[in-house]
Structures are given as structure tokens and as C-alpha cells.
Amino acid sequence: MAGPDIQYQTPDTPELQAFDRFVQRLLPVAHRYYYLRFDYQLVTQPSDAVLRTMLSEEGLTSDVTLHPITPETAQNIVQQLLHRSMAYDTELVPMAEACELALLLAEAVGPGVRWHTNHAVHAPITRLMQAHGWYPVTKYTFDGLVAAVGERAVAFLVIGDED
């Protein structure tokens, strides 16, 4: 019996190509994370409402308090989420790889992006647990969300951890 006929279509926009590169780089290391979710949508009218719908569709808390952050802080938080375990502070991927993944995610959402997080941070940090608290989006002991609402795309990355 033959398997399903799966056809892969090469993304046709620069944003989708960047997100495809992000996914292709993240998938080989995804098993290192206790909980990992991400989503990306090109939309005609990106908005916070679209973001909250996407979170809800993934089973995440959609009415969470989201803090606006700068692009630099967003990059920093994505790097921290990908680089080290929130529960045990062990390395999950090398910092250089986490930096590359963060850049690909930023490239995928394109220009004019409003960044948000569920962590109360006001500047780049050296460890995510330095934040002044967070509003959970998962059922896990620790979690981190970085979300972007751009001119043409909405995206988020959530990582959860347990101790």
C-alpha cells in the first residue's frame, strides 16, 4: 500500500522563504525542548486579534497580558528561549545557532513589526528568568512567548519547560 502523496511547494514570498528556513533549522533540534509551538500566517490585515486567534487555535491562553518590546529585546528573548532550558539552565542549542534562528524569525515577519512577550522585561537580558515575572500561556511551570505582528504577517514562538 502506497503512502500519502505529499507535495512540497517552495514558498513564493521572501517572508515565507525566511520562515521556511527558520522551520528547517529548528526541526532537527525541536526534540530538545520540553514543549515547543510556533505558528506563522501571512494575512491581509495583521492585528493583535489575529495573533490571539492563532494562540487560541493552538490551545494556548489567548487573553494573556502581552508586553510590547523592542525588536532588540525580542531577538534577545528568542535567543534565550532557544539557547537554554528555563528550568535547569542547561544548553539546548549553541548561542550562535539561537542567534541565527532569532534572525530568521525576524526576517520572516518582515518590516514594520510590533513585538510582544508574556515576560515583563524592559531591556535585553542575559537569562530569561531575570524577567520581572511573566503571564503563563501554557500549563507548564515555565514558559516564554515572543509574538510579532507585522505589515503582512503574524507569528509566534512559545517554549514551555518543567522542573
For each residue, the residues with C-beta under 8 A, 3 or more apart:
1:
2: 5
3: 6
4:
5: 2
6: 3
7:
8:
9: 12
10: 17 20
11: 16 17 19 20
12: 9 16
13: 16 17 42
14: 17 18 107 110
15: 18 19 42 107 108 109 110 152 153
16: 11 12 13 19 20 42 108
17: 10 11 13 14 20 21
18: 14 15 21 22 104 107 108
19: 11 15 16 22 23 40 104 105 108 153 155
20: 10 11 16 17 23 24
21: 17 18 24 25 104
22: 18 19 25 26 101 104 105 108
23: 19 20 26 27 38
24: 20 21 27
25: 21 22 28 97 100 101 104
26: 22 23 29 30 36 38 101
27: 23 24 30
28: 25
29: 26 32 33 92 93 97
30: 26 27 33 36
31:
32: 29 92 93
33: 29 30 36 92 159 161
34: 85 87 140 159 160 161 162
35: 138 140 143 158 159 160 161
36: 26 30 33 158 159 160
37: 58 60 156 157 158
38: 23 26 155 156 157 158
39: 54 57 58 155 156
40: 19 108 109 153 154 155
41: 50 54 153 154 155
42: 13 15 16 152 153
43: 46 50 152 153 154
44:
45: 50
46: 43 50 149 150 151 152 153 154
47: 50 51 149 154
48: 51 52 66 149
49: 52 53
50: 41 43 45 46 47 53 54 149 154
51: 47 48 54 55 116 147 149 154 156
52: 48 49 55 56 62 63
53: 49 50 56 57 62
54: 39 41 50 51 57 58 154 156
55: 51 52 58 60 61 62 64 137 147 156
56: 52 53 59 60 62
57: 39 53 54
58: 37 39 54 55 158
59: 56
60: 37 55 56 64 137 138 145 158
61: 55 64 135 136 137 138
62: 52 53 55 56
63: 52
64: 55 60 61 118 135 136 137 145
65: 118 135
66: 48 116 117 118 145 147
67: 116 117 118 119 120 121
68: 114 115 116
69: 73 74 77 115 116 117 121
70: 73 74 115
71: 74 75 106 113 115
72: 75 76 124
73: 69 70 76 77 115 117 121 122 123 124
74: 69 70 71 77 78 106 115 117 146 148
75: 71 72 78 79 99 102 103 106
76: 72 73 79 80 102 124 125
77: 69 73 74 80 81 117 119 121 125 128 144 146
78: 74 75 81 82 98 101 102 105 146 157
79: 75 76 82 83 95 98 99 101 102
80: 76 77 83 84 98 125 127 128 144
81: 77 78 86 128 144 146 157 159
82: 78 79 92 93 97 98 101 102 159
83: 79 80 91 92 93 94 95 98
84: 80 89 90 91 92 127 128
85: 34 88 89 90 91 92 161
86: 81 89 128 129 142 143 144 159 161
87: 34 141 142 161 162 163
88: 85 161 163
89: 84 85 86 127 129
90: 84 85
91: 83 84 85 94
92: 29 32 33 82 83 84 85
93: 29 32 82 83 97 98 101
94: 83 91 97 98
95: 79 83 98 99
96: 99 100
97: 25 29 82 93 94 100 101
98: 78 79 80 82 83 93 94 95 101 102
99: 75 79 95 96 102 103
100: 25 96 97 103 104
101: 22 25 26 78 79 82 93 97 98 104 105
102: 75 76 78 79 82 98 99 105 106
103: 75 99 100 106 107
104: 18 19 21 22 25 100 101 107 108
105: 19 22 78 101 102 108 109 146 148 155 157
106: 71 74 75 102 103 109 113 148
107: 14 15 18 103 104 110
108: 15 16 18 19 22 40 104 105 153 155
109: 15 40 105 106 113 148 150 153 154 155
110: 14 15 107 113 150 151 152 153
111: 150 151
112: 150 151
113: 71 106 109 110 148 149 150 151
114: 68 148 149 150
115: 68 69 70 71 73 74 146 147 148
116: 51 66 67 68 69 145 146 147 148 149
117: 66 67 69 73 74 77 121 144 145 146 147
118: 64 65 66 67 134 135 136 137 143 144 145
119: 67 77 128 131 133 134 144 145
120: 67 131 132 133 134
121: 67 69 73 77 117 125 130 131 132
122: 73 132
123: 73
124: 72 73 76
125: 76 77 80 121 128 130 131
126: 130
127: 80 84 89 130
128: 77 80 81 84 86 119 125 131 144
129: 86 89 142
130: 121 125 126 127
131: 119 120 121 125 128 134
132: 120 121 122
133: 119 120
134: 118 119 120 131 143 144
135: 61 64 65 118
136: 61 64 118 139 140 143
137: 55 60 61 64 118 143 145 158
138: 35 60 61 143 158 160
139: 136 160
140: 34 35 136 143 160 161 162
141: 87 161 162 163
142: 86 87 129 160 161 162 163
143: 35 86 118 134 136 137 138 140 158 159 160 161
144: 77 80 81 86 117 118 119 128 134 158 159 160
145: 60 64 66 116 117 118 119 137 156 157 158
146: 74 77 78 81 105 115 116 117 156 157
147: 51 55 66 115 116 117 154 155 156 157
148: 74 105 106 109 113 114 115 116 153 154 155 156
149: 46 47 48 50 51 113 114 116 154
150: 46 109 110 111 112 113 114 153 154 155
151: 46 110 111 112 113
152: 15 42 43 46 110
153: 15 19 40 41 42 43 46 108 109 110 148 150
154: 40 41 43 46 47 50 51 54 109 147 148 149 150
155: 19 38 39 40 41 105 108 109 147 148 150
156: 37 38 39 51 54 55 145 146 147 148
157: 37 38 78 81 105 145 146 147
158: 35 36 37 38 58 60 137 138 143 144 145
159: 33 34 35 36 81 82 86 143 144
160: 34 35 36 138 139 140 142 143 144
161: 33 34 35 85 86 87 88 140 141 142 143
162: 34 87 140 141 142
163: 87 88 141 142
